[in-house]
Each structure stands twice: as structure tokens, then as C-alpha cells.
Amino acid sequence: MWRASVLTIFPDMFPGPLGLSLAGKALASGAWALDIADIRDFATDKHRSVDDTPAGGGPGMVMKPDVLGRAIDATAAGARPRLLMSPRGTPLTQARVEALTAGPGAVLICGRFEGIDERVIAARGLEEISVGDYVLSGGEIAAMALIDACVRLLPGVMGAAASSAEESFAQGLLEYPHYTRPQLWEDRPIPEVLISGDHAKIAAWRRAEAERLTRERRPDLWARHSGPAAKAAGPK
Ligand SMILES: C[S@@+](CC[C@H](N)C(=O)[O-])C[C@H]1O[C@@H](n2cnc3c(N)ncnc32)[C@H](O)[C@@H]1O
């Protein structure tokens, strides 16, 4: 079973949003498992300290390598990657999410304060993963984002009605726009083609809209999608 093990100093944050909706139902039905370790349980002093002042001075605090090292060692990873949530990390992509979903799960380490002692990263072979070019106050929300993105792709979680095949990024494009009833809302009609019943025309319109949005909003994705390497690989 796909398993996420989260190491955090805020265990009460979990399952949080992962206990609701698709992910929550899947968790309750045993489609995936979540275990949470409180990093403070691995502190040895009476204050259960997990942080100390930065070597070399400067603001903030740093998570201690001894405490975090013990917490990591107590969490059996098996074949699962050990991922440190970090703004310095490799940006998370849908391709990586798909690869993680195909594996046995992940161990997710949530930083706090200024971050964690660099030596733990090397000593425990942690892979740094970022959820975007901005700074959160802790790794918990980043870990939840990663877990949510993975869990919804597990077999049976989204159900037959929904499909990830045409979603944003699945084919290197952003998704086309959606509409639903009423047909006319505040003088804005649903595009004619979508109520034509002509499935080929609808598919062509959606494809063209996906390409237009990707070109306009994400020139980086568009370059990868339509560049020489993509053309050599043939149609997607
Ligand atoms: C306040 S941040 C530390 C930021 C760090 N001093 C820096 O400038 O890179 C505390 C923790 O939040 C998490 N975090 C913050 N932003 C993140 C992001 N974009 N992606 C993943 N984790 C993030 C990390 O676990 C980090 O150790």
C-alpha cells in the first residue's frame, strides 16, 4: 500500500486537509496510509528542544542534526525516497508526482525555523523538494501538497468519472477551460461548440484552447511541448 510517513514538530496538523474529500475517503478506505512522527519525541532534554542557534551567527534557529537524525532513523523508509521539503529543492512537477505514485510512497521531512542542519541532508541522503519559488513557514503544507498530488493518482481514488489524462501538465499542456449550466450567465454564453454535440469539433476546440493557454501563460512549458525535442519524439 502507498505510504506517506511525515516527520514534523506539528503532528496535530495531520491529516488536516488530507483527512477530507478524495484523499480522506481513500485514507479511510485503506487505499493509502499515513503515519506521523513527532520530531520532538527524539529530543533528549527536558524542554524537548529540536532547534539551536545558527553556527556563525545570524537570525533564527536551526533544527538540530542529532534530534532529526534519530527521528529519521526511527522511520523505516524501505525503498521509499526520503524527501526534505525545502525551497532550495528540485521543483515538484506532475512527472515526479506520477513517478512517486508508481512507487511505494515517501518519507517526508518537514523543516521549520531557518531550516535544518546541512549535515543531516548529506548523512541521511535526503532529496530536497520544493513546491514553488516562495517561502512557507514550515514544510508541513508542502508535504500535504505533495501527498495530495500523489494520492489522487492512486488507482481508484478519483473514480471512473474523473480522469487525470487530460489535466494540466499530463500532456505537457495546461488544461482547456471548463463550463457548466446555466447556458447563459451574466450575458456570457457557453462557447457554441461545446453545446454542438460534435465530439470531434469539441476535442479540436479543447486542444486548441489548451495550446493557446499554455503559449500565453507558460512559455516555458510551451517551448518544451513544441520544441525540437518534442517534435522529434512525435505526437503526444
Ligand atoms: C521558513 S522556511 C526556511 C527558509 C530558508 N531559510 C530559506 O531561505 O531557504 C522553513 C521550512 O519551510 C519549508 N519550506 C518553506 N518553503 C518551502 C517550499 N517552497 N517548498 C518546500 N518546503 C518549503 C522547509 O521545510 C523549510 O525548512
The ligand as an SDF file (V2000), in Angstrom:
LIG
                    3D

 27 29  0  0  0  0  0  0  0  0999 V2000
   10.9520   29.4650    6.8480 C   0  0  0  0  0  0  0  0  0  0  0  0
   11.3760   28.0920    5.8820 S   0  0  0  0  0  0  0  0  0  0  0  0
   13.1250   28.2100    5.7740 C   0  0  0  0  0  0  0  0  0  0  0  0
   13.5830   29.0080    4.6090 C   0  0  0  0  0  0  0  0  0  0  0  0
   15.1000   29.0380    4.4710 C   0  0  0  0  0  0  0  0  0  0  0  0
   15.6870   29.8600    5.4920 N   0  0  0  0  0  0  0  0  0  0  0  0
   15.4800   29.6010    3.0970 C   0  0  0  0  0  0  0  0  0  0  0  0
   15.6440   30.7950    2.9780 O   0  0  0  0  0  0  0  0  0  0  0  0
   15.5800   28.7990    2.1330 O   0  0  0  0  0  0  0  0  0  0  0  0
   11.1270   26.7380    6.9640 C   0  0  0  0  0  0  0  0  0  0  0  0
   10.8340   25.4170    6.3060 C   0  0  0  0  0  0  0  0  0  0  0  0
    9.6740   25.5100    5.4890 O   0  0  0  0  0  0  0  0  0  0  0  0
    9.7390   24.5770    4.4440 C   0  0  0  0  0  0  0  0  0  0  0  0
    9.5170   25.2880    3.1610 N   0  0  0  0  0  0  0  0  0  0  0  0
    9.4460   26.6360    3.0130 C   0  0  0  0  0  0  0  0  0  0  0  0
    9.2200   26.9530    1.7340 N   0  0  0  0  0  0  0  0  0  0  0  0
    9.1410   25.8100    1.0510 C   0  0  0  0  0  0  0  0  0  0  0  0
    8.9430   25.4910   -0.3260 C   0  0  0  0  0  0  0  0  0  0  0  0
    8.7870   26.4410   -1.2370 N   0  0  0  0  0  0  0  0  0  0  0  0
    8.9110   24.1960   -0.6840 N   0  0  0  0  0  0  0  0  0  0  0  0
    9.0810   23.2120    0.2260 C   0  0  0  0  0  0  0  0  0  0  0  0
    9.2820   23.4550    1.5500 N   0  0  0  0  0  0  0  0  0  0  0  0
    9.3220   24.7290    1.9630 C   0  0  0  0  0  0  0  0  0  0  0  0
   11.0990   23.9090    4.5270 C   0  0  0  0  0  0  0  0  0  0  0  0
   10.9530   22.6610    5.1680 O   0  0  0  0  0  0  0  0  0  0  0  0
   11.8940   24.8810    5.3730 C   0  0  0  0  0  0  0  0  0  0  0  0
   12.9470   24.2360    6.0590 O   0  0  0  0  0  0  0  0  0  0  0  0
  1  2  1  0
  2  3  1  0
  2 10  1  0
  3  4  1  0
  4  5  1  0
  5  6  1  0
  5  7  1  0
  7  8  2  0
  7  9  1  0
 10 11  1  0
 11 12  1  0
 11 26  1  0
 12 13  1  0
 13 14  1  0
 13 24  1  0
 14 15  1  0
 14 23  1  0
 15 16  2  0
 16 17  1  0
 17 18  1  0
 17 23  2  0
 18 19  1  0
 18 20  2  0
 20 21  1  0
 21 22  2  0
 22 23  1  0
 24 25  1  0
 24 26  1  0
 26 27  1  0
M  CHG  2   2   1   9  -1
M  END
$$$$
